[in-house]
Amino acid sequence: MGVKLDMFNTQSDGYARGPGEVIFKEGDPGDVMYVILEGEVELVIAGGQFEILRAGEPFGEMALIDNSPRAASAVTRTACRLVEIPEERFLELIQDSPYFGLQIMQVMAHRLRKMGQHAAARERG
């Protein structure tokens, strides 16, 4: 996708997930976002692949911004190491780093555009 959160590259923490593990399901409540330190995560909408994310890319941010259920499911494609960012920390990052906030807006704009294209393709096809 292109927008990577470099500020998390030096994180030595994070937790491991094996391939094929469900991180969250579409419709689940969300109070945490994630950043991939290593590996790949697949976003799935209505049972179909939506996007593949790689190291440095965030996901799960939308649920923190509007307190809505998850818009997609997230499943590990490979072994992964992830950082969890709880809502409180997310809000601190937005406040402390306008650049972080801009990056999150870029991620959301990209995904919303892609979701619109995905929905239009499903209607046509």
C-alpha positions in Angstrom: 0.0 0.0 0.0 2.9 2.4 0.6 2.2 4.1 4.0 4.4 2.5 6.5 4.7 3.5 10.2 8.5 3.7 10.5 8.2 4.8 14.1 7.6 1.2 15.1 10.6 -0.3 13.3 12.7 -0.4 16.4 10.1 -2.1 18.6 11.7 -5.1 20.1 8.5 -6.1 21.7 5.4 -7.3 19.9 4.0 -10.8 19.9 4.2 -13.7 17.5 1.4 -15.2 15.5 1.5 -18.3 13.3 0.3 -18.4 9.7 -3.5 -18.7 9.2 -4.4 -17.2 12.6 -7.4 -14.9 12.8 -6.5 -11.7 14.5 -10.1 -10.3 14.4 -13.3 -10.9 12.4 -15.4 -8.6 10.4 -18.1 -7.2 12.7 -16.1 -7.7 15.9 -15.8 -4.7 18.3 -12.3 -3.1 18.2 -10.3 -1.3 20.9 -6.8 -1.9 19.5 -5.0 -1.3 16.2 -2.0 -3.2 15.0 1.3 -2.6 13.2 3.1 -5.5 11.5 6.7 -5.8 12.5 7.4 -8.9 10.4 5.3 -11.1 8.1 2.1 -10.6 6.1 -1.5 -10.1 7.1 -4.5 -10.5 4.8 -7.6 -8.3 5.1 -10.8 -10.1 4.1 -14.2 -8.5 3.5 -17.3 -10.7 3.1 -15.2 -13.8 2.6 -13.0 -12.3 -0.2 -9.4 -11.1 -0.1 -9.3 -7.3 0.1 -5.7 -6.4 0.7 -2.3 -7.9 1.8 -0.3 -6.0 4.3 3.4 -6.2 5.0 5.9 -5.1 7.6 5.4 -1.5 8.8 1.8 -1.3 7.8 -1.0 -0.6 10.3 -4.5 -2.1 10.4 -7.5 -2.0 12.6 -7.3 1.8 13.0 -10.9 2.5 11.7 -12.5 0.9 14.7 -10.6 3.2 17.0 -11.6 6.3 15.2 -15.3 5.8 15.0 -16.0 3.1 17.6 -17.6 1.0 14.9 -17.3 -2.8 14.5 -14.4 -4.1 12.4 -14.9 -3.4 8.7 -12.9 -6.5 7.7 -11.3 -9.7 9.1 -7.6 -9.8 9.5 -5.8 -13.2 9.1 -2.0 -13.9 9.2 -0.7 -15.2 5.8 2.7 -15.9 7.2 4.3 -16.1 10.7 4.0 -12.5 12.0 5.2 -10.3 14.8 2.7 -7.6 15.6 2.5 -4.5 17.9 -0.8 -3.8 19.5 -1.7 -0.2 20.0 -4.6 0.2 22.5 -7.1 3.1 22.0 -5.6 5.2 24.8 -2.0 4.9 23.3 -3.4 5.6 19.8 -4.9 8.9 21.0 -1.6 9.8 22.7 0.2 9.2 19.4 -2.2 11.3 17.5 -1.8 14.1 20.0 2.0 13.9 20.2 2.8 13.3 16.6 0.8 15.1 13.8 2.9 13.1 11.3 1.5 9.9 12.8 -2.1 11.3 12.5 -1.4 12.2 8.8 -0.1 8.7 8.1 -3.2 7.2 9.6 -5.4 9.5 7.5 -3.5 8.3 4.4 -4.0 4.7 5.3 -7.7 5.3 5.8 -8.1 7.2 2.6 -6.4 4.4 0.7 -8.6 1.7 2.3 -11.8 3.6 1.8 -11.0 4.1 -1.9 -10.2 0.5 -2.2 -13.3 -0.6 -0.4 -15.4 1.4 -2.8 -13.7 -0.2 -5.8 -14.1 -3.6 -4.1 -17.9 -3.0 -3.6 -18.3 -1.8 -7.2 -16.6 -4.8 -8.6 -18.8 -7.2 -6.5 -21.9 -5.4 -7.8 -20.7 -5.8 -11.4 -19.7 -9.3 -11.1 
